[in-house]
Amino acid sequence: MHRLARPSLNWNRHLFVVLSALAAASLAAACRSTPVASPAPVSANTWAVVDGREITRAEVEKAFRRIGDGSQTLSDEEALTAKLGLLNDLIVEEILLTKARELKIEASESELDTAYAAAKKNIPDEAFQQELARRSLTTAEMRDGLRRELLAQKLIDRDVGSKIAVTDQEVTDFFNANRTQFNLTEDAYHLAQIIVTPVRDAQVANRTGDDATTPQAATAKVAMLMERLKGGTSFRDLAMDYSEDPESAARGGDLGLVPLSAVKQAPPALRDAVLKVPPGTARVVSQQNALTIVFVVAREPAGQRDLSTPTVRERITETLRARKEQLLRTAYLATARADAQVANHLARRLVESQGTLPGPEPAAAR
């Protein structure tokens, strides 16, 4: 309860093998006699190529400034690790954007305005412009980054979300297999959580791959999430996108029903975050070297529930849908990447140079 975490001859065949081997050897000898053209050198400013389209150092740096915490002081190794991860995200994003263009998926200006307003997190315009200037970004660049994210998400919604269905039979089967979970011998709280750690996590299971790596970044991230909650963003979506808990992120942070006796045995700060707030309230708790946003979904009285009990069917449907979405999304992104032609030059250079990145080429050489 301390983290409120509660899921490898016959002769003819022999002759064929020998002849094939001889033919292959002859072909190899012929190939060796013909000079092979060396591939054209790749600019040091080209960090990846996706289906012939370059992702440049400048693009990664710009994205890094847009989503990074400027107050952090990162070592060269930490910054490169973050940029390598961001480059991988941009590679996947580029693959998705290509698909979106082929399907003529677009993001309207009103949708972009909404995303931009959410990114500002209720910061006054002047302060927000100062923050953009500090990160060497323009409003247009900020909006373009948000547009790309919107298009990628729209494609995922189209090709993944729209194909997920939970049948009545699946709900019934889940209830029958887990009937004891719905028989409460005492009052219980339906809880959800978002966990943010101040260190780099070995496994990041959220949908965006977001991972705070310093205490300052963790604090800033939690502040952003609380602002998003105040702005009306669903807790489930934020947990799936940003929680760093590999066990509950895929479920939208859902912890199910926690008995009152277990809540009372939790550390005081955690206990009070549940018992002293009304349902629908989120509180931030610092515990076990992590920040946890605890969300009290509802308080449930003791007794047996069935599928006619309000919220039971909805909770089961949401749980089953989240499982299917996580699986299908992971498979979809893996397939999309496998089908694309990708060359990650930054990763190769870092391996070949044992972690030392050459500086950018001068403008004339680009």
Residue, then its C-alpha position, 0 to 999 in steps of 0.5 A: m500500500h506504500r505505493l498504492a500498487r496492488p500485469s521462446l539423405n537422400w542422394n538427390r537432396h545432397l547433390f542439390v545442396v552441393l551444387s547450390a554451394l558451388a553456385a554461391a561460391s562462384l557468384a561471390a567470387a564474381c562479385r569480389s572482382t567488381p568494385v563496390a561503390s562506397p555509400a555517400p558520406v552522411s553529414a554530421n548534422t543528419w542524425a537519422v533518415v526515415d524512408g529517405r527523409e532526414i531528421t537533422r541535429a537542429e530538429v532534435e535540438k529544437a524538440f529538446r528545447r521545446i519539451g525540456d526543463g531549462s532549469q536543469t543542468l545536465s551533463d553531456e552524457e545525460a543530455l545526449t541520452a535524452k536527445l537519443g531517446l527524443l530522436n527515437d520518438l521523432i523517428v516514430e513520429e515521422i513514420l506516423l506523419t507519413k501515414a497521416r499524410e497518405l490518409k489525408i488526416e489533418a489537424s484544424e486550427s481550433e484543435l491546435d489552439t486548444a493544444y497550445a492553450a493546454a501547453k501554456k498551462n495558464i501561464p500569462d502570455e508575456a511570461f510564456q513568450q519569455e519562456l519561449a525566448r529562453r528556449s530559443l523557440t518561436t510561437a510558430e515552432m511551438r505550434d508546429g511541434l504540437r501539430r505534429e503530435l496531434l496528427a500522430q495521435k489522430l492516426i493512432d486513434r484511427d488505426v488503434g482506438s477505433k478498432i478496440a471493442v469490448t463485448d458484453q460477454e467479455v465484461t460478464d466473463f471478467f466479472n465472473a472470474n473476479r467476483t470476489q473483487f466486487n464483494l466488499t467486506e468493508d468500505a473501500y476507496h476506488l483509487a488511481q495514481i500517477i507516479v513521477t520519479p526523480v531518476r531515470d527509470a529502467q522501464v518507462a511504460n507510459r504512452t509518450g515515453d516521458d521520464a523525469t530524471t532529476p528532482q527539478a524535472a519531477t517537480a515541474k512535471v507534477a506541477m504540469l500534470m496538476e494544471r492539466l487536471k485543473g484544466g479538465t484533462s482526464f486523469r486516466d489519459l494523463a496517467m497513461d501518457y505520463s505515469e512512470d509506474p510500469e504496473s499502473a500506467a497502462r491501466g490509466g493509473d487505476l488501482g481498483l478498490v483499496p479497503l479502508s483498513a489498508v488505507k488507514q495503515a498507509p503512511p500519514a501523508l498518503r492516508d490523509a490524501v485519501l481520507k481527508v478529500p472528497p471523491g474526484t480530488a487529486r493530491v500530491v504526496s512525496q513518498q519513497n523518493a517519488l512524487t505520487i498524484v493520488f486521485v480518489v475516484a470514489r468511496e464504495p460502501a461494503g456489500q456485494r456488487d453485480l453488473s447492475t450496480p452503477t459504475v461496475r460495468e463501466r469500470i470493467t469495460e474501461t479496464l478491458r479497453a485499456r488492456k487492449e489499447q496498450l497491446l494493440r498500440t505497442a504492436y501497431l508502432a512496432t509494425a510501423r517501424a519494422d515496415a519503414q527504412v530507418a537509419n539512426h546515424l546518431a546512435r551508430r556514431l555514439v557507438e563507434s566513438q564510445g559516446t563522444l559526439p562530433g560537433p555540428e558541421p559549419a553551415a557551408a558544409r550542410 
